[in-house]
Amino acid sequence: MSPRTGRSRSPSLRGLLAPLLLCCVAWLLAACASDPAQGYSFKPLHDENIRTVAVPVWDNETFSTGLEVELTEAIIKEIQRTTRWAVVPAAEADSVLSGSITGSELRRFSSDSKTGLVEEMGVELRVDFDWQDNRTGRSLVARRAFSALDTFVPAEGTGERIEKGQHGAVQQLARDIVAELRTTW
């Protein structure tokens, strides 16, 4: 005990937390970089000058009709839901996201051991897409053979249609494409 204050000389909780807090702040500042590609950063990964995106109806090189419209709509909704970008006509846009569905395949995952009938199948969709800056013509993101897969159960009892698998693959593809746009460049 200290003779003047009557208190014990053991370190207080406040005395221990202050240096710990100071070390954490110093560590965070040392970990941050002004360039997001070089470490932690508080800056967005994308160019903040891009504020608008045009998404024309994609091409469809497969025999699965209607997927191009469904995918285009899903991408537009995903951009609106998860980004700050506005979707506008191509003439007014800072950038244009265009693409083509290049493949649509069914994959067999499981079958009944007694009857041999398919119990679970997957639909895999492959696309090529380009995202270009409308003002400079520079390619921001370009991907080839980008794919997504979703499953459905055509077996007796559930009898899900192929459209269920296609819809799931389209939704997954839209999420993945927009995630690529937000993080790659």
SVG drawing of the C-alpha trace seen along z (x, -y; Angstrom):
<svg xmlns="http://www.w3.org/2000/svg" viewBox="-44 -11 48 64">
<polyline fill="none" stroke="black" stroke-width="0.4" points="0.0,0.0 1.1,-3.5 1.4,-5.6 0.0,-8.7 -3.0,-7.4 -3.9,-4.2 -4.1,-2.3 -2.3,0.8 0.5,0.4 -0.8,3.2 -1.4,2.1 -5.0,1.1 -7.1,2.4 -7.0,-1.0 -3.2,-1.0 -3.1,2.4 -5.7,1.6 -4.1,-1.7 -0.8,-0.1 -2.7,2.9 -5.1,0.5 -2.1,-1.6 -0.4,1.6 -3.5,2.7 -3.9,-0.7 -0.2,-0.8 -0.6,2.8 -3.6,1.8 -2.0,-1.3 1.2,0.6 -0.9,3.3 -2.9,0.8 -1.6,-0.2 -2.8,-2.9 -2.9,-0.4 -5.4,2.4 -3.3,4.8 -0.4,4.4 -2.2,5.2 -5.0,4.1 -6.7,0.9 -9.7,-1.1 -10.0,-2.1 -12.4,-0.2 -10.9,2.3 -12.6,0.8 -12.2,-2.5 -14.6,-5.0 -15.0,-6.8 -17.2,-4.0 -20.7,-4.8 -22.9,-3.4 -23.0,0.0 -24.8,1.1 -25.8,4.7 -27.1,5.6 -28.8,8.9 -26.1,11.6 -25.6,13.9 -26.5,17.6 -24.5,20.1 -26.3,23.1 -29.5,24.9 -31.0,23.9 -33.2,21.0 -34.1,18.2 -31.1,18.5 -29.6,15.3 -32.5,13.2 -32.7,14.8 -29.0,14.4 -29.0,10.7 -31.9,10.0 -30.1,11.8 -26.9,9.9 -28.8,6.5 -30.6,7.4 -27.3,8.5 -25.5,5.3 -28.4,3.3 -28.5,5.4 -24.8,5.5 -23.1,2.5 -23.4,-1.3 -23.4,-1.2 -26.5,-2.3 -27.6,-0.2 -28.3,-2.5 -28.5,-2.3 -25.2,-1.8 -25.1,-5.3 -25.1,-6.8 -22.9,-4.2 -19.4,-4.6 -18.9,-0.9 -20.5,2.0 -20.7,5.6 -21.3,7.9 -21.0,11.7 -22.1,14.9 -23.3,18.2 -20.9,20.7 -22.0,23.9 -24.9,25.6 -24.3,29.2 -26.1,31.8 -24.0,33.7 -25.1,36.9 -24.2,37.0 -26.0,40.1 -28.3,42.9 -30.4,45.5 -28.3,48.7 -31.4,51.0 -33.0,49.2 -30.1,47.2 -32.4,44.2 -30.7,40.8 -31.4,39.4 -29.4,36.2 -28.2,34.1 -26.4,30.9 -26.6,28.1 -23.3,26.4 -23.3,23.1 -20.2,21.6 -19.9,18.0 -17.3,15.6 -17.7,12.0 -15.9,8.6 -16.4,5.5 -15.1,2.4 -14.7,-1.2 -16.9,-3.0 -14.9,-6.2 -11.4,-4.8 -12.2,-1.4 -9.9,0.3 -10.9,3.8 -11.6,3.8 -12.3,7.5 -12.4,10.3 -13.1,14.0 -13.3,17.0 -15.0,20.3 -16.3,18.8 -18.8,21.4 -21.4,22.2 -23.2,25.3 -26.4,26.1 -28.2,29.4 -31.7,30.7 -33.4,34.0 -35.4,35.5 -36.1,38.7 -39.6,40.0 -41.1,38.4 -39.7,34.9 -39.6,34.8 -37.8,31.5 -37.6,30.1 -34.3,29.1 -35.4,25.5 -34.9,25.6 -31.2,26.5 -30.8,23.9 -32.4,21.2 -30.0,22.1 -27.0,22.1 -28.0,18.7 -28.4,17.2 -25.1,18.5 -23.4,17.3 -24.9,13.8 -23.5,13.7 -20.1,14.9 -19.8,12.5 -20.7,9.4 -18.3,10.6 -15.6,10.7 -16.4,7.2 -16.2,5.9 -13.0,7.6 -10.7,8.3 -9.5,5.0"/>
</svg>
